[in-house]
Amino acid sequence: MDHSMIDKLGRPLRDLRISVTDRCNFRCRYCMPAEIFDKDFKFLPKKEILSFEEITRLSTILAKRAGIQKLRITGGEPLMRHEVSRLIAMLNQIEEIDDIAMTTNGSLLPLHAKKLKEAGLKRVTISLDSLDDEKFRYINGRDVGVNKVLEGIEAAEDAGLGVKMNMVVKRGMNEDDILPMARYFKGTNVILRYIEYMDVGNANGWKLNHVVSKKEIFSMINEEMPIEPVNPNYTGEVANRFKFKENGHEIGIISSVTDAFCSTCSRARLSADGKLVTCLFASDGHDLRDVLRSGASDDEVAKHIQYIWENRDDQYSAERLKHTDKKQIKKIEMSHIGG
């Protein structure tokens, strides 16, 4: 059987990013600003969220019928989902899956890292946008100090998990932190990656002039700590990889805005409420929850997903710069579909 689903632009489906909750214990200003996601905000009720069994069934179908090999668990904050390590253990039983990772804010890792590793998690990507305590408390909107995240990194490393660090760079918020972050992480085992500020969702008030470009980030670092390009690990890798000439340690820049990577995008996203989303900037997803709960067979579910993927022609980031002056389209909030 041919293990591939190919979209209209010739891109195979290879990676699935699974949001397990729309809740988070942070209120970062560019993702879930506190004035919108306040105490009256209605999060998804439990019955609308996919169960671990439903997530595992979908992942198994996609592994066997589409050839998916990589899963990434996201949120919201995935460690807010009760017993998420049990889900990791279930997904780890799928023989075709060879890599399970998680994106997290890191604050809850001291409680969970060991269990996650034992369940089969290989890597975590932790978000940290500044090492300046006061600034970080402001950004996360919950007065959580930098130390809480650094303790999370330590817990992940102690448990034997690989660690990457994501820093979203927004002009006027934290461009002064680009160099301190590079200085801090270049002598560690943590791979730091800078992310150009993106217009995800509707809540973050994105403007093009908030973006610090890949070129600028590269120049700033290279001037003080010379870096050189490294070849990608695989086709469709989102980060441009570099290494410090001094010690060979890796660093990366993810440039969805100024140098889009749509042409090799092989990722689908499963929202917490069971929608298959074919682009991070989509206005809506395709409901799989009702299909799963309707008693459909694995074959029927696979055919449904194949139909969705084969009709996919998303390339939002590649086209974004032509449309920055137009009214932004309504998009799914980041907290529903993870990064």
N, C-alpha and C positions, 0 to 999 in steps of 0.2 A: 504493500500500500504506500502511495506517495505521501510522505510526511510533511507536506507543506501547504500553507495557505498563502497565496500571493495576491497583493492588492493591485489596483489599477496602475500604480507607478512601479510595479515590479518588486515591491518590498515584501519579504517574507515576515510572518508573525513568529517571533523568536522569544520575546521576553514578556512576562506578565507582571504588572505591578498591582498588588492587591491592597486596597484600603480596608482595614478591619474595623475602623471606627471613625466617626466624624468629630469626636470629642478630643479636646486637648487641654493640658494643664497650663499651657502658655497662651498668651494673647498677642503674638507678634504683630507689629503694626502693618507689615506688608502682606499678612496672610489672614489672621483672624482678629482684626482690631477690636479692642474691648468695647468700644461704644456701639458696635453692631452685635458682637457675640457676647451680650451681657447676660445678666441673670434671667432675663425674660426670653432669651433666644431659645427656640424650640429645636433641640437636637433630635435625631432620628429615634423613634421608639424601637425597642428591642425586636419586635416582630417584623419590622421592615429591614432589619440588618441580616445579611446572610449568616447562616450558622456555619460553624467550622466544617460540618459534614458537607454542606452545599459548596463551600469554597474548595474543599478537597476534591469533591466530585468534578467541579468545573476545571480545576487544575489538572486532574488526571486525564480528562477528555482532551484538553489542549496539549498535554504532554504526549499523549498517544496518537492524536489525530493531526496535530499541527507541528509537532516536533519542538515544542517549547522546552527549554532546558534550564532557564533561569527564572526564579521568582524573587520578587522584592516585596516585603511586607511594609506597608505605609499606613498613614492615617489621614487626618488627625494625628494624634500621638498614639502609635500602635500599642505601647505598653499600658495605655488606659483600658485596653480590651482585656476583660477578665480571662486569666489563664491562657494568654496568647502562646505561651511555650507549648501548650498541648496541640495547638494548630500546627506549629512548626514541626512537631514530632509526626503528626499525621501527614503533612506534606513531604516530609523526609522519607516516607515509605514509598513514594512514587519513584520507580526505578529510573525513569528517563530524566528526572530532575537532578542536575548535578551542582546547583548553586542556589542557596537560599540566603538572602541578605535582608537587612532591615534599615529603614531610615527613621531616626528618632531624635528627639531633642537632648537625649542623654541623661536627663535628670533622674530618671527612674532605673537606670542601668545598675546602680549598686544593689538594688533589690532583685534584679532579674537576670543579670548577665550569665551567671553560672548555669542556671536552668535553661536559658536559651541555647547556650553552647551544647549542653548535654542533649537537648532536643534535636540538634542538627543544624542550628544556625551557623553560618560560616563567617559572616562579616556584618559590621554595622557602619552606617554613615551617620555621623552626628552633626547636627547643625549648631554653629556657633558664629555669631556675626561680629563679635568684638571681644577683646581681652580686657577692655576697660570696664571695670565693674559697674560704675555708675551708668555708662552708656548701655551696657548689656541689660541692666535692670529696666531701663527705659524701653529698649527695643522689645523685650519679651513681655512687657505689660503686666508682669506678675511679681516684680521685685525679686526675681531669682538671681542670685549672684553667680559669677563666672565659675567659682569653685565647685558649685554643684555639678556643672558640666564636666569640669576637669576630673572630678571624682568618678563621673560616669565613664570617661575615657579610660581611667585607671582600672575600673572594675571590668570593663570589656577586655582590656589587654591581659589582666590577671586571669580571666576566664579562657584566654586563648583565642579570642575573636580578632579578626583583622579589623582595623579601624581607618576610616576615611573621615575627613572633616570638611563640611560644606560651609562656606561663608558667602551669603548673598551680599553683593556690594551695591549700595544705593548712594548716589551723589547727595551730599547734604546730610547723610545719616552716618556713614562709616567708612568713607574712602580713606580717611586718615589711619584706619586700622589695617590697611593692606600690608604695609611693611612690617609692623609689629607682629602680625600673624605669621608672616613668612619667617621672620627671625625666630619666633618661638618654636615653630613646628619643624624647621629644617633639620634640626639635630635629633628628631624623635623618630619613632616607627610609624607615626601618623602621616597619611598623605593628605595634604591640604588642597582643597579645590575652591577656586573663586567662581561664583555664578553671577553672570550679568543679571541685573534686576529685570524681571519679566512681568508682563501684563497678564498674570494669571488671575482668574476670577474677576469680580467686579468691585471688591471691597478695598483694593489697595491704592486707588487713585493714581495709577501709573501714568508717567509722561516720559517721552523719549529722552528728555534732557536729564532725567534721573539716572540714566544708564551710564556706568563707567565701562568703556569698551574693553574688549579683550586686548586690543593693541595698547591701550593706556596702562592696563594692569601689568601686561608683560614688560613694558618699558620701565615702569616704576621699580619692579623687582629686579630686572636685568641690570639696571644702572648700579644698584647697590650690591646685589648678589647674582652674578652672572648665571643665566640659565640657558639651556639649549633644548631643542625639540627632541622628543622620543617618539618612535613609531607607535601607532595604536596597537592595543592588545588584540582587537578584533574589529571587523567591519561594523560600523554603526555605533562605535563607542562615542559617548557624548562629550567627554572631556578631551581637550587638546592637552597632551601630556608633555611635560618638560622635566629636566633634571638640573639640579644645582651642579655647576661645573666643579665646585669645591668638594662635594662629597657624594655626588651621584644620587642623592635622595630625590624622590619624585614629587612633583607639584603639578596641579592641573588648572585649566581655565575652561569653564563651560559657557559658550557664547551663543545662546539661543537667539540673541537679538542681532548682533552685528555680523555674525558668520553662522547662519542657521545650518542645522544638520538634518533637515527634513528628508533629504534624498536617501538617507540610509536608515531612517527610523523604522525599527522593527518591534516597537513596543505597543502593547495594549494595556489599558488600565481598567481594573474592576473596582467600581465604587463600592462603598460600604453597603449601599442598598441594592447592590446586584446589577448595576448598569455596566455594560461594556462600552468604554470610552476610547475612541480611536485616535484622539489627539489631546494633549494637555490643555489646549485652548478651545476645545469643542464647546458648543452651546448646549449640547445635550448628549446623553448616552443611549444605548440600545438595551432595553430591559431584558435581562436574562433571568431575573428572579422569578417572574411569573412563568417563564418557560420551564424552569427547573421545578416549580411547585405545581405545574399542570399535569405532572405524571409523564412528561416527554421522555423518550428513551435516550440513551447516550448518543445514538446515531442522529436522532432528531435535533438534539442540542448542538452536536458538532456541525450539522448541516446549516443550522441557524447562524452559528458563529462564522462559518465559512462564507455564507451569503453576505454577512456584515463586512467581513474583512475584504472579500473580493470586490466589494463596491467602494472601498475606501480610497479617497484621493486627497486626503488632508495634507496640506503643506503650509500651515498658517504662518510659521516663523519665516519661511522663505518669502512670503508675500507681505509680511507685516509692514516693512518699511515703505511700501507703496501706499499704505492706507493710514498712516499715523495721524493725518489731519481729519480723518472721518470719525464719526461717532463710533465708539467702541461697541462691538457686538456683545450681547449678553453671553457670559461664559460660566461654566460650572465652577463653584468655589473650590479652591485648592484643598480646603479641609475635607472635602468629600472624596477627592481622588488622589490625594498624596502628591508627591513631587514627580 
